[in-house]
């Protein structure tokens, strides 16, 4: 369970992609409306929102409606108006961050 919690709080995951085997998996939460605080398996959630998971190597992705962990912080600057199920806007923000570091 601890590995799951650690991975859930990272933007860049440490596990390989189940499709291509590369370690280029990412995920990103976007906060939506506040909800009544819930604690599940020791993790506090306080917003509804969206979750994107994708691989930068093979471009496999998934998009979900999700509860957002209260402690989630992103280092990316993503224009929420550009968010669609395909994670292009998030990947663009990730690449821009890499270019600027």
LINMO-V681398 format. One record per pair of residues at least 4 apart in sequence whose ideal C-beta (glycine too) atoms are under 8 Angstrom apart, sorted by the first residue. I is the first residue (numbers start at 1). J is the second residue. D is the distance in whole Angstrom. If there is no record, write none. Layout:
{{I J D} {I J D}}
This chain:
{{1 5 6} {1 41 6} {1 42 8} {2 6 6} {3 7 6} {4 8 6} {5 9 7} {5 41 8} {5 42 7} {5 43 6} {6 10 7} {7 13 5} {7 14 7} {7 15 7} {8 27 8} {8 43 7} {8 69 7} {9 69 7} {9 71 6} {9 72 7} {10 14 7} {10 27 8} {11 26 6} {11 27 7} {11 28 6} {11 74 6} {11 75 6} {11 76 7} {11 94 8} {12 25 8} {12 26 6} {13 23 8} {13 25 4} {13 26 7} {13 27 7} {14 23 7} {15 23 7} {15 25 6} {16 21 5} {16 22 6} {16 23 5} {16 25 7} {17 21 6} {17 22 5} {17 23 7} {17 24 7} {17 25 5} {17 55 4} {17 57 6} {17 58 6} {17 60 7} {19 55 7} {19 58 5} {19 60 5} {20 55 6} {20 57 5} {20 58 4} {20 60 7} {22 55 7} {22 56 8} {22 57 4} {22 58 7} {24 55 5} {24 56 4} {24 57 4} {25 53 7} {25 54 7} {25 55 5} {26 52 8} {26 53 7} {26 54 6} {26 55 8} {26 56 7} {26 87 8} {26 90 8} {26 91 8} {26 94 7} {27 51 6} {27 52 6} {27 53 4} {27 54 8} {28 51 7} {28 52 5} {28 74 6} {28 76 7} {28 78 7} {28 87 7} {28 90 5} {29 49 6} {29 50 7} {29 51 5} {29 66 7} {29 68 5} {29 69 7} {29 72 5} {29 74 7} {30 49 5} {30 50 5} {30 51 8} {30 52 8} {30 68 8} {30 78 7} {30 80 6} {30 83 6} {31 47 4} {31 49 5} {31 68 5} {31 72 8} {32 47 6} {32 48 4} {32 49 4} {32 50 7} {32 68 8} {33 47 7} {33 48 5} {34 46 6} {34 47 6} {35 45 7} {35 46 7} {35 47 6} {35 48 5} {35 67 7} {37 44 6} {37 45 7} {37 46 5} {37 70 7} {38 44 7} {38 45 5} {38 46 8} {38 67 7} {39 43 7} {39 44 5} {39 45 8} {40 45 7} {40 67 8} {43 69 6} {44 69 7} {44 70 4} {44 71 7} {45 67 4} {45 68 6} {45 69 6} {45 70 6} {46 68 7} {46 70 4} {47 67 7} {47 68 4} {47 70 8} {48 65 7} {48 66 8} {48 67 6} {48 68 7} {49 65 8} {49 66 6} {49 67 7} {49 68 4} {50 63 7} {50 64 7} {50 65 6} {50 66 6} {50 83 7} {51 63 7} {51 64 5} {51 65 8} {51 66 4} {51 68 8} {52 61 7} {52 62 7} {52 63 5} {52 85 8} {52 87 4} {52 90 6} {53 61 7} {53 62 5} {53 63 8} {53 64 8} {54 59 7} {54 60 7} {54 61 4} {54 62 7} {54 87 5} {54 90 8} {54 91 7} {55 59 7} {55 60 5} {55 61 7} {56 91 7} {56 94 8} {61 85 8} {61 86 7} {61 87 5} {63 85 4} {63 86 8} {63 87 7} {68 72 6} {74 78 7} {75 97 7} {76 90 7} {76 93 4} {76 94 6} {76 97 6} {77 93 6} {77 96 8} {77 97 8} {78 82 7} {78 83 7} {78 89 6} {78 90 5} {78 93 5} {79 83 8} {79 89 6} {82 88 8} {82 89 4} {83 89 6} {83 90 7} {84 88 8} {84 89 7} {87 91 5} {88 92 6} {89 93 7} {90 94 6} {91 95 6} {92 96 6} {93 97 6} {94 98 7} {95 99 6} {96 100 6} {97 101 6}}
